[in-house]
Structure formats: C-alpha cells, structure tokens
Amino acid sequence: MTLTQARKRYPLVPDEIIKWALQNIPDPSDVERGLFRLEQAKRIQIKYAN
C-alpha cells in the first residue's frame, strides 16, 4: 500500500501515523489492520464527542 492509497482508505488517521506505519511495519496486513483500527477508533470518538 502506498501513502496515497492509505490516505484515501483511512482519511481520519493522521498523515504522520500513516507514514510511520508504512515505514516501520514490514507486514502489509499488519499495517492495514492497525490503520483500520485507528480509523474505527477515530469514528467512534467523533460519534460520541457530541
């Protein structure tokens, strides 16, 4: 997965975290799983913040 693809797929995850994950996590499935969970957490945070 490239940085551009990750930004489109996980728009709520900050760019710095995406860059770090892509550079430091060798297994692409682990990167996707982590970014997906961060995206979910951000959606929940936004939903219940009001």
C-alpha positions in Angstrom: 0.0 0.0 0.0 1.3 3.4 -0.9 0.9 6.6 1.1 -1.7 8.0 -1.3 -3.7 4.8 -1.1 -3.6 4.8 2.7 -4.7 8.4 2.9 -7.7 7.6 0.7 -8.6 4.5 2.6 -8.1 5.9 6.1 -8.9 9.6 5.9 -9.3 10.1 9.6 -5.8 8.7 10.5 -3.2 11.5 10.7 -0.6 11.6 8.0 2.3 11.2 10.4 0.9 7.9 11.7 0.3 6.6 8.2 3.9 7.5 7.2 5.3 5.9 10.3 3.3 2.7 9.9 4.3 2.3 6.2 8.0 2.9 7.0 8.3 0.8 10.2 5.8 -2.1 9.9 7.1 -4.7 7.4 3.9 -6.8 7.1 1.3 -5.1 4.9 -1.5 -6.9 6.6 -0.4 -5.6 10.0 -0.3 -2.1 8.6 -3.8 -2.4 7.2 -5.1 -3.9 10.4 -3.6 -1.2 12.6 -4.7 1.7 10.3 -8.2 0.2 10.1 -8.5 0.1 13.9 -7.2 3.6 14.3 -9.8 4.7 11.7 -12.6 2.9 13.7 -11.4 4.5 16.9 -11.5 8.0 15.4 -15.0 7.4 14.0 -16.2 6.3 17.5 -14.5 9.3 19.1 -16.2 11.7 16.6 -19.6 10.0 17.0 -19.7 10.2 20.8 -17.9 13.5 21.2 -21.1 15.5 20.9 
